[in-house]
Amino acid sequence: MHNILIVDDEASIRRSLKGVLEDEGYAALQAESGESCMEVLRKQAFDVVLLDVWLPGIDGLETLGKIRELDNAPEVIMISGHGTIETAVRATKLGAYDFLEKPLSIDKTLILIKHAIDAKRLRAENRDLKKQLVPKSVIVGESVPMKALRQQIQLMAPTNGRVLIYGESGTGKELVAHAIHGQSLRKDEMFVEVNCAAIPEDLIESELFGHRKGSFPGATVDKEGTFQKAHGGTLFLDEIGDMSLKTQSKVLRTLEEQRFVPVGSDEAITVDARVIASTNKDLEEEISKGNFREDLFYRLNVIPFSVPPLRERKEDVPLLARHFLKEFSATYGRRSREITEDCIEILMRYSWPGNVRELRNVIERIVIMNPTTTRFERKHLPPLVHRDGSRRAAGTEFSTLHQARAAYERDYILKKLDENHGNVSRTAEVLGLERSHLYRKMKTLGIAAKE
């Protein structure tokens, strides 16, 4: 049942409206002044307030302003016996849903109340959807590097400065980009992401700048580019170190001129988008090799961010593991789970070459593979995590380069075997080796097929 609050200094109008609304199935309460209205609203939630403009004490417009400051505020329909266009406009600017004149038309009043309830419901749904997006920008970790990273984001996000995020694959560069956007002045606008490493070179320009119909084979319709989609918002260029020099040149020109020309067009489009880029490469080294433009680097590197690898913040592993456990338990409709300390100990010993992404995948895997388990122990972890953890715990050191190379090859082959569930043929295919060659290599490195 929907709650309606009637605020009017005339008792007869309040009683009349209350009777009509209750006949229509609403729960209706009354208040005779702006002060009593606010007192009622602080104690109970309402969907709609019917608010008279002329009230003793604080008037209706001032009361409206106070209502709009409340959390989960109700929709407000203003009513007046001698309203003017000026009053109606002012009420609308203050956030009123609509304006009714006395004497009230019951039919119009009921229609407006229904529409106002629908508007409040849609507002709530939109708020809930935004809450579901929040995890994309939640940075988990209490280590010194992560606290510093959050402080840096908080300081730099509200600016329009371009950002370049450095970090190994899987460290969470995309998460940092989302966090910067979420705390920026553009947070209510679009966040558009382009993975520069995943798009073929012959399509990247079309993806970034759009194209016109017929501009190349297969261009059957006009396409809006990601720069245009991100107008007013944020454009995230993920792994920009993999972008071709030709495309780098066009991106540089767009950043300098704040406009671009779609493929197959001669008309420039003006754009205002904050650019955040990321890379897992050393761009200064790429510049020295001739693979990356130095002028583009300086355009992008206004505010540099560095995301540390997981092995350099091991104290965050327990927090991350429990965070992902909660996330995937909810995702797969499983009841609340817990993870034992001995399981955490093994996770802490592992080197995490795939960083946070690898840890996330491990937790998702054990949740999926153990649907009835509510308490995860070390036995539930993949074999690779155990093996690596045991070796690291033993403090193995290598006296020769040959020993170190052999140990690395063994770790790498074990990791690929684990990813392919022990299937030697599939692992050989992934490694680009003949099956017999892989078997010989495994025998040399002391890897049994059952491992």
Buried (B, 14 or more C-beta within 10 A) or exposed (E): EBBBBBBBBEEEBBEBBBEBBEEBEBBBBBBBBBBBBBEBBEEEEBBBBBBBBBBEEBBBBEBBEBBEEEEEBBBBBBBBBEBEEEBBEBBEEBBBBBBBBBEBEEEEBBEBBBBBBEBBEEEEEEEEEEEEEEEBBEBBBEBEBBEEBBEBBEEBBEBEEBBBBBBBBBBBBBBBBBBBBBBBEBBEBBBBBBBBBEBEEEEBBBBBBBBBEEBEEEBEEBBEBBBBBBBEBBBBBBBBBBBBEEBBEBBBEBBEEEEBBBBBBEEEBEBEBBBBBBBBBEBEEBBEEEBBBEEBBEBBBBBEBBBBBBBEBBEBBBBBBBBBBBBBBEEEEBEEBEBBEEBBBBBBBBBBBBBBBBBBBBBBBBBEEBEEEEEBBBEBBBEBBBBBBEBBEEEEEEEEEEEEEBBEBBBEBBBBBBBBEEEBEBBBBBBEBEEEEBBEBBEEBEBEEEB
